Amino acid sequence: MKTDPAGGGALGPEAREASIQRLRATTEPGQELDILIVGGGIVGTGAALDAVTRGLSVGIVEASDWAAGTSSRSSKLIHGGLRYLEMLDFALVKEALQERGLLLSELAPHLARPVPFLYPLTKPFVERPYVGAGIALYDAMSVSSGHSRGVPFHKHLSRRGTLRAAPSLKDDAFVGSIRYYDGQVDDAKYVANLVRTAAHYGAHAVNRMAVVDFLREGERVVGAKVENREDGSRFNVRAKQVINATGVWTDETQAMVTDRGQLKVRASKGIHLVVPRDRFQSTVGLILRTEKSVLFVIPWGRHWIIGTTDTDWHLDKAHPAASSKDIDYILEHVNKVLKRPLTREDVEGVYAGLRPLLAGENDSTAKLSREHVVAHPVPGLVVVAGGKWTTYRVMAKDAVDEATRTMDERVPPSCTETIPLLGASGFRAAWNRRNRTAEESGVHVARIEHLLNRYGSMTPEVLALIAENPELAEPLPGADDYLQAEAVYAATHEGARHVHDVLTRRTRISIEAWDRGVSAVPVVAKLMGDVLGWSDAQRENEVRHYIARVEAERLSQEQPDDESADAARLGVEDIVPLR
């Protein structure tokens, strides 16, 4: 099978330019793509891998950066969804648990890992049998999925056992608990890895490439007009089928084609807080019920992620803002169970994302599950919307199935359940020899473990950069968990085009560092600029823009409501290269 010109799925500047030239060539006779995918989130990149591993010619374009929207702002969980059991949606839970097992054990063991949670019990006698039966069913359904569970079974804990696992809980908060496991992943890192895997198999992937219109021949969509947001150039891309996987932007992209048979997507805002791990003592995460939904307290390396909210959002979709009210809501609810309350001063980072919820359906849609829908509103255009992060592979498969249904030639079925992501194959062997790797590279074993949990068996590619320039073994300023080599690798291999791509998505410095990455900016700009050929003026522009972005986000988080928070966040325009 044809692989990408750069080899190994690298998405550096040369590979991006090669993909642009291939997309430009689609207007020549016989050169059109089989499938063009619009949207570089988890579903779009999943669809790219699904389609290209069926032997199809595939292009994928993303207006901003890979996972820049919803897909990088989740709770970082891979889970079946305990609350769906209460809704008796057994099929959905079983589907999600099957995907959880696949991700943890086969597709991405280097990126996904089990995480323990306590389900607190507050009522003596009656609650434990009810909740215990539900969690036992949850475990049983994961066993019957046909794949490895990837996580341990649940265990009942007494009140004393609960406090032993989480000493910082109030003594009278619970009468006991049940410890169960779900999965965890760095969502943005996963998407970057997923699109690289698609490129490795031959997909032509270009970020910072916006669709400005669709090409039509009569009623049929035959491609898209795109704009390269790095230089302003426009050209046409032709394809037999176009898949629209634009999440919360689905309504806007559909509207370029038709106002008939549309899926309607409603944006719901969810925010998360990041606090240092030492602010309270616990070996497990928590799942807490609120009057509106559930609140997760999630272990995240040297931090906790606490969220989320669920509120309608009708303002700017590219930069949803967390208000002071949102932050207070989360602090108020988590403090109900903590001995020492958290305050604003404990919050290192805040991030907000938008869930793409289906607002309604009509006769033209084909409902494939409660959670996601695939539609074919006009010939040549497939729309996929709704769903959840965990089941992205199923959504991608369903979208490609629909797109290929009308193709003349026979298209093989999806095989992505057997396609590990780059870095997965050989990961366990690489992990087992981590001490030897540390000795050979001169990099401390703790750093090697960090790299293995982010790059898997591709870690030698990062270490090769350090061997060439030993200074790259130094951590980034203000972000001791990340090496300078990772900023270079983000530009050479992971498609990062701007400083904020590295600080917010290739790493998570923007939410994990107290200064939100400000002290790291000059170093990252220098390292990236050397790869991408930036002028001194562009480097300064990158630094200035990122600092202004952080200030705008901090200001928005002091505002009392969504409208004022949105206005504060929009005080900084998106960066554009100097021309």
C-alpha positions in Angstrom: 0.0 0.0 0.0 1.3 3.5 -0.9 2.6 5.4 2.0 3.3 9.2 2.5 6.3 10.8 0.8 7.9 11.8 4.1 7.7 8.3 5.5 6.4 7.2 8.9 3.3 9.4 8.7 5.4 12.6 9.3 3.4 15.8 8.8 6.2 18.3 8.5 6.2 21.2 6.1 7.5 19.1 3.1 4.7 16.5 3.6 2.1 19.3 3.9 3.3 20.9 0.6 3.3 17.5 -1.1 -0.3 16.9 0.0 -1.3 20.4 -1.2 0.1 19.6 -4.7 -1.8 16.3 -4.7 -5.1 18.0 -3.8 -4.5 20.7 -6.5 -4.0 17.9 -9.1 -7.5 16.5 -8.4 -9.0 18.8 -11.0 -7.0 17.0 -13.8 -8.8 14.2 -15.7 -8.7 10.9 -13.8 -7.1 12.4 -10.7 -10.1 13.1 -8.5 -10.1 11.7 -4.9 -12.5 8.9 -3.9 -13.3 10.8 -0.7 -12.6 14.3 0.6 -13.1 14.7 4.4 -13.8 18.2 5.8 -12.9 18.5 9.5 -9.8 17.4 11.4 -11.3 16.4 14.7 -11.6 12.9 16.1 -14.3 11.8 13.7 -12.8 13.4 10.5 -9.4 11.9 11.1 -11.0 8.6 12.1 -12.9 8.6 8.8 -9.6 9.4 6.9 -7.9 6.3 8.4 -11.0 4.2 7.8 -11.3 5.2 4.1 -7.6 5.0 3.2 -7.3 1.5 4.8 -10.1 0.3 2.5 -7.8 1.2 -0.5 -9.5 4.5 -1.3 -7.7 7.7 -2.3 -8.4 10.2 0.5 -7.9 13.8 1.3 -8.6 15.5 4.6 -8.6 19.3 5.2 -8.9 21.2 8.5 -9.5 24.9 8.7 -7.5 25.4 11.9 -5.3 22.7 13.6 -5.9 19.0 14.1 -8.3 18.7 17.1 -8.5 22.5 17.5 -12.2 22.3 18.3 -14.2 19.9 20.5 -11.8 17.0 20.1 -9.0 18.6 22.3 -11.3 19.9 25.0 -13.0 16.8 26.4 -12.8 15.2 29.8 -9.9 13.0 28.4 -12.0 9.9 29.2 -12.6 6.7 27.2 -15.7 5.3 28.8 -18.9 3.3 28.3 -21.0 5.9 30.0 -22.5 4.6 33.3 -25.4 7.1 33.0 -26.6 5.5 29.8 -27.2 2.3 31.8 -29.7 4.2 33.9 -31.3 5.3 30.7 -31.4 1.6 29.7 -29.5 2.2 26.5 -27.6 -1.1 26.7 -26.6 -1.2 23.0 -24.9 2.2 23.3 -23.0 1.2 26.5 -21.9 -2.1 25.0 -20.7 -0.4 21.8 -18.7 2.2 23.8 -17.2 -0.5 26.1 -16.1 -2.5 23.1 -14.3 0.6 21.7 -12.8 1.3 25.1 -11.3 -2.2 25.2 -10.0 -1.8 21.7 -8.3 1.5 22.4 -6.7 0.4 25.6 -5.4 -3.0 24.5 -4.9 -2.9 20.7 -5.2 0.4 18.9 -3.4 2.8 21.2 -1.9 1.2 24.4 0.8 3.9 24.3 -1.7 6.7 24.6 -4.7 5.2 26.5 -4.6 3.7 30.0 -6.9 2.6 32.7 -7.9 5.1 35.4 -9.7 4.2 38.7 -12.7 6.0 40.0 -14.8 6.0 43.2 -18.5 6.0 42.8 -19.5 7.4 46.2 -22.4 6.0 48.2 -24.4 8.4 50.4 -27.3 6.3 51.6 -26.8 3.2 53.8 -28.3 -0.1 52.7 -30.5 0.8 49.7 -27.9 2.5 47.4 -25.1 -0.1 47.4 -27.2 -3.0 45.9 -28.6 -0.7 43.2 -25.4 0.9 42.2 -23.4 -2.3 42.6 -25.7 -4.1 40.2 -25.3 -1.4 37.7 -21.5 -1.4 37.9 -21.4 -5.2 37.8 -23.5 -5.1 34.6 -21.1 -2.4 33.2 -18.2 -4.8 33.9 -20.0 -7.8 32.5 -20.9 -6.0 29.3 -17.3 -5.1 28.7 -16.3 -8.8 29.0 -18.9 -9.8 26.4 -17.6 -7.3 23.8 -15.3 -9.9 22.3 -12.1 -7.8 23.0 -9.9 -7.4 26.0 -11.4 -5.3 28.7 -8.2 -3.4 29.3 -9.2 -2.5 32.9 -9.6 -4.3 36.2 -13.0 -5.3 37.7 -14.8 -3.2 40.2 -14.5 -3.5 44.0 -16.8 -2.5 46.9 -15.2 -0.3 49.5 -16.4 0.4 53.1 -16.4 3.9 54.4 -13.0 3.3 55.9 -11.7 1.8 52.7 -13.0 4.9 50.8 -11.2 7.2 53.1 -8.0 5.1 52.8 -8.2 5.5 49.0 -9.1 9.2 49.2 -8.0 10.6 52.6 -8.9 14.2 51.6 -12.6 13.4 51.4 -14.8 14.7 54.3 -15.3 11.9 56.9 -19.0 12.2 56.7 -19.3 12.7 52.9 -20.0 9.1 52.1 -21.0 5.8 53.7 -18.8 3.9 51.3 -18.1 3.6 47.6 -17.5 1.3 44.7 -14.2 1.5 42.9 -14.4 0.9 39.1 -12.2 1.6 36.1 -12.6 3.5 32.8 -10.0 4.6 30.3 -8.1 7.9 29.8 -6.4 9.5 26.9 -4.7 12.8 25.8 -7.4 13.6 23.3 -5.4 16.1 21.2 -2.4 13.9 21.1 -4.5 11.0 20.0 -6.0 13.0 17.1 -2.5 14.1 15.9 -1.4 10.5 16.0 -4.6 9.3 14.2 -4.1 11.7 11.3 -0.5 10.7 11.1 -1.5 7.1 10.9 -3.9 8.0 8.0 -1.1 9.8 6.3 1.2 6.8 6.7 -1.3 4.7 4.8 -1.6 7.3 2.0 -4.1 9.9 3.0 -3.3 13.5 2.0 -3.7 15.6 5.2 -3.6 19.4 5.3 -4.4 21.6 8.3 -4.9 25.4 8.1 -6.9 24.6 4.9 -10.5 26.0 5.1 -13.4 25.0 2.9 -15.0 28.2 1.6 -17.5 26.6 -0.8 -18.6 23.3 -2.3 -18.3 22.4 -6.0 -21.5 21.4 -7.7 -22.5 19.8 -10.9 -26.3 20.1 -10.9 -27.5 18.8 -7.6 -24.4 16.7 -7.0 -21.5 17.8 -4.8 -18.2 17.0 -6.6 -15.6 18.6 -4.3 -14.8 21.8 -2.5 -13.1 25.1 -3.0 -10.5 25.5 -0.3 -8.3 28.4 1.1 -4.8 27.9 2.4 -4.9 30.0 5.5 -1.1 30.2 5.6 -0.8 32.1 2.3 -4.3 33.0 1.2 -4.3 31.0 -2.0 -7.4 29.2 -3.2 -8.0 26.2 -5.4 -10.5 23.5 -6.1 -10.4 19.9 -4.8 -12.5 17.3 -6.7 -13.8 14.1 -5.1 -16.4 11.4 -5.8 -17.8 11.9 -2.3 -17.3 14.5 0.4 -17.7 13.7 4.1 -18.7 16.6 6.3 -17.3 15.9 9.9 -17.2 19.5 11.2 -18.9 18.9 14.6 -20.4 22.1 16.1 -19.9 23.8 12.7 -22.1 21.2 10.9 -24.9 23.7 10.3 -22.6 26.3 8.7 -20.9 23.8 6.4 -24.2 22.2 5.4 -25.7 25.6 4.6 -23.1 26.1 1.8 -24.9 23.3 0.0 -28.5 23.1 0.9 -31.2 24.1 3.4 -33.1 20.9 2.8 -32.7 17.7 4.9 -30.3 19.2 7.3 -29.0 17.8 10.5 -29.3 20.4 13.3 -26.5 20.5 15.8 -26.7 22.4 19.1 -23.6 23.5 20.9 -23.4 22.7 24.6 -20.5 24.2 26.6 -18.5 22.2 29.1 -15.6 23.6 31.1 -12.9 21.9 33.1 -10.5 23.1 35.8 -6.9 21.9 36.2 -5.4 21.9 39.7 -2.2 20.5 41.1 -2.3 16.9 42.3 -1.0 17.9 45.7 -4.0 20.1 46.5 -5.8 17.0 47.8 -4.8 13.5 48.6 -6.4 10.6 46.7 -5.2 7.6 44.7 -8.4 7.5 42.6 -10.7 9.8 40.7 -14.2 10.6 41.7 -17.6 10.7 40.0 -20.0 13.0 41.8 -23.7 13.6 41.0 -24.9 17.2 40.7 -28.4 18.6 40.3 -27.7 18.9 36.5 -25.4 16.0 35.6 -22.2 14.4 36.9 -18.9 15.9 37.9 -15.7 14.0 37.3 -12.5 14.5 39.4 -9.9 12.9 37.1 -6.2 12.1 37.9 -4.1 13.6 35.1 -0.3 13.1 35.7 0.7 15.7 38.3 -2.7 17.3 38.1 -6.4 16.8 38.6 -8.9 17.6 35.9 -12.3 18.6 37.4 -15.4 19.0 35.2 -17.7 19.4 33.5 -20.6 21.8 33.0 -23.4 21.5 30.4 -24.9 24.8 29.2 -26.2 26.1 25.9 -23.8 28.1 23.9 -24.8 30.5 21.1 -21.7 32.6 20.8 -18.3 32.2 19.1 -17.7 28.5 18.4 -14.0 28.7 17.7 -13.1 30.1 21.2 -15.8 29.2 23.8 -15.1 31.0 27.0 -15.3 29.9 30.6 -16.9 32.5 32.8 -16.4 33.2 36.5 -19.9 31.6 37.0 -18.8 28.4 35.4 -15.6 28.2 37.5 -17.5 28.9 40.7 -20.1 26.2 39.9 -17.4 23.5 39.6 -15.5 24.7 42.8 -18.8 24.8 44.7 -19.7 21.2 43.9 -16.3 19.6 44.4 -15.8 21.4 47.7 -18.9 19.7 49.1 -16.8 16.5 49.5 -13.3 17.9 50.2 -12.0 18.5 53.7 -9.9 21.5 52.5 -11.9 23.5 49.9 -10.3 24.5 46.7 -10.1 28.2 45.8 -9.4 30.2 42.6 -5.8 30.4 43.7 -5.5 26.6 43.3 -6.6 26.6 39.7 -3.7 26.2 37.3 -5.7 26.0 34.0 -9.2 26.3 32.6 -10.5 25.1 29.3 -13.9 25.2 27.6 -15.2 23.0 24.8 -18.4 22.6 22.9 -20.3 19.3 22.5 -22.1 18.8 19.2 -25.5 17.6 20.3 -28.2 16.6 17.8 -31.0 19.1 18.1 -33.4 17.1 15.9 -33.8 14.8 12.9 -36.0 14.6 9.8 -36.9 12.1 7.1 -33.7 12.4 5.2 -31.5 11.1 8.1 -30.5 7.5 8.8 -30.2 7.1 12.5 -27.4 4.6 13.3 -27.6 4.9 17.1 -29.0 7.2 19.7 -25.7 9.1 19.8 -24.8 9.8 16.2 -26.4 10.2 12.8 -25.2 9.9 9.3 -27.1 11.7 6.5 -26.8 12.0 2.7 -28.7 15.4 2.2 -27.6 15.8 -1.5 -25.8 13.4 -3.8 -22.0 13.5 -3.2 -22.2 14.8 0.4 -22.3 12.7 3.5 -22.8 14.4 6.9 -21.9 12.8 10.2 -22.9 14.5 13.5 -23.5 13.9 17.2 -21.8 11.0 19.0 -19.2 10.8 21.6 -15.4 10.7 21.6 -15.1 7.1 22.7 -17.1 5.8 19.7 -15.4 7.9 17.0 -14.3 4.7 15.1 -17.8 3.5 14.7 -19.0 7.0 13.6 -16.1 7.1 11.1 -17.0 3.6 9.8 -20.7 4.5 9.4 -19.8 7.7 7.5 -17.5 5.9 5.1 -20.0 3.1 4.6 -22.6 5.6 3.5 -20.1 7.5 1.3 -19.1 4.3 -0.5 -22.5 2.8 -0.8 -23.1 4.4 -4.2 -19.6 3.9 -5.6 -19.5 1.7 -8.7 -16.6 -0.4 -7.7 -16.8 -2.8 -4.7 -15.3 -1.2 -1.6 -13.9 -3.5 1.1 -15.4 -3.3 4.6 -13.8 -1.3 7.4 -10.8 -2.8 9.0 -9.8 -0.2 11.5 -10.4 -2.4 14.5 -7.2 -4.2 13.4 -5.1 -1.1 12.6 -3.0 0.1 15.5 -2.0 3.7 15.6 1.6 4.7 14.9 3.6 4.0 18.0 1.4 1.2 19.3 3.2 -1.7 17.7 6.2 -2.6 19.8 5.2 -0.3 22.6 5.2 -2.9 25.3 8.6 -4.1 24.3 9.9 -0.5 24.2 8.5 0.0 27.7 10.2 -3.1 29.0 13.6 -1.9 27.8 13.1 1.7 29.0 16.1 1.4 31.4 18.4 0.3 28.6 17.1 3.1 26.4 17.8 5.6 29.1 21.4 4.4 29.4 22.0 4.4 25.7 20.5 7.9 25.1 21.8 9.6 28.3 18.2 10.7 29.0 16.8 10.0 32.5 14.5 7.0 32.7 11.7 9.2 34.0 11.9 11.3 30.8 12.0 8.1 28.7 8.8 6.9 30.4 7.2 10.3 29.7 8.2 10.0 26.0 7.0 6.4 25.7 3.6 7.4 27.1 3.3 10.0 24.4 5.0 8.6 21.3 5.2 4.9 22.0 7.5 3.0 19.8 8.2 6.2 17.8 10.2 7.5 20.8 13.5 6.9 19.0 12.5 9.6 16.5 12.4 12.1 19.4 15.6 10.8 20.9 17.3 11.1 17.5 16.7 14.9 17.7 18.4 15.0 21.1 21.3 13.0 19.8 21.8 15.5 17.0 21.4 18.5 19.4 21.8 17.6 23.1 20.3 20.9 24.2 16.9 19.6 23.2 17.0 17.3 26.2 16.4 20.3 28.4 12.8 21.0 29.5 10.8 23.9 28.2 10.8 26.9 30.6 8.0 26.8 33.1 6.9 23.3 31.9 9.3 20.7 33.4 7.3 17.8 32.1 8.0 18.6 28.4 11.3 18.5 26.5 12.5 21.0 24.0 12.8 18.2 21.5 9.0 17.8 21.6 8.5 21.2 20.3 10.8 20.5 17.3 9.1 17.1 16.8 5.7 18.7 16.8 6.7 20.9 13.8 8.7 18.2 11.9 6.3 15.2 12.4 2.9 16.3 13.9 1.8 19.1 11.7 2.1 22.0 14.2 2.1 25.3 12.3 2.0 27.8 15.1 3.2 28.2 18.7 -0.3 27.7 20.2 -0.6 24.4 18.3 2.4 23.2 20.4 1.4 24.8 23.7 -2.3 23.9 23.7 -2.5 20.6 21.8 0.9 18.8 21.0 1.6 19.4 24.7 -0.9 20.5 27.3 1.3 23.3 28.7 -1.4 25.9 28.3 -3.6 24.2 30.9 -0.9 22.6 33.1 1.6 25.4 33.7 0.9 28.2 36.2 1.8 30.8 33.6 -0.1 28.9 31.0 2.9 28.6 28.8 4.0 32.3 28.6 7.6 31.6 29.7 7.9 28.8 27.2 6.7 30.8 24.2 10.0 32.4 23.1 11.9 29.1 23.2 9.1 27.3 21.3 8.9 30.1 18.7 12.7 29.8 18.2 12.6 26.0 17.9 9.6 25.9 15.5 10.9 28.9 13.5 14.0 26.9 12.7 11.9 24.1 11.2 9.3 26.3 9.5 11.6 29.0 8.2 10.1 31.9 10.2 11.5 35.4 9.9 12.4 37.3 13.1 9.2 39.3 12.6 7.1 36.1 12.5 8.7 34.7 15.6 7.9 38.0 17.4 4.3 37.8 16.0 3.9 34.3 17.4 5.1 35.3 20.9 3.0 38.4 21.0 -0.1 36.6 19.8 0.2 33.8 22.3 0.7 36.1 25.3 -2.3 38.2 24.2 -4.3 35.0 23.9 -3.5 34.0 27.4 -4.4 37.4 28.8 -7.7 37.4 26.9 -8.5 34.0 28.3 -7.7 35.0 31.9 -9.8 38.1 31.5 -12.8 36.1 30.1 -12.6 33.8 33.2 -13.2 36.8 35.4 -16.4 37.8 33.7 -19.8 37.1 35.3 -21.6 35.6 32.3 -21.2 34.0 28.9 -21.7 37.2 26.9 -19.1 39.2 28.7 -16.7 36.3 28.7 -17.1 35.8 25.0 -16.5 39.5 24.3 -13.3 39.4 26.4 -12.0 36.3 24.7 -12.6 37.7 21.2 -10.4 40.7 22.0 -7.6 38.7 20.3 -7.9 37.8 16.7 -6.6 34.4 15.3 -3.0 34.5 14.2 -2.1 34.8 10.6 1.4 34.5 9.1 3.1 37.7 8.1 3.1 37.9 4.3 
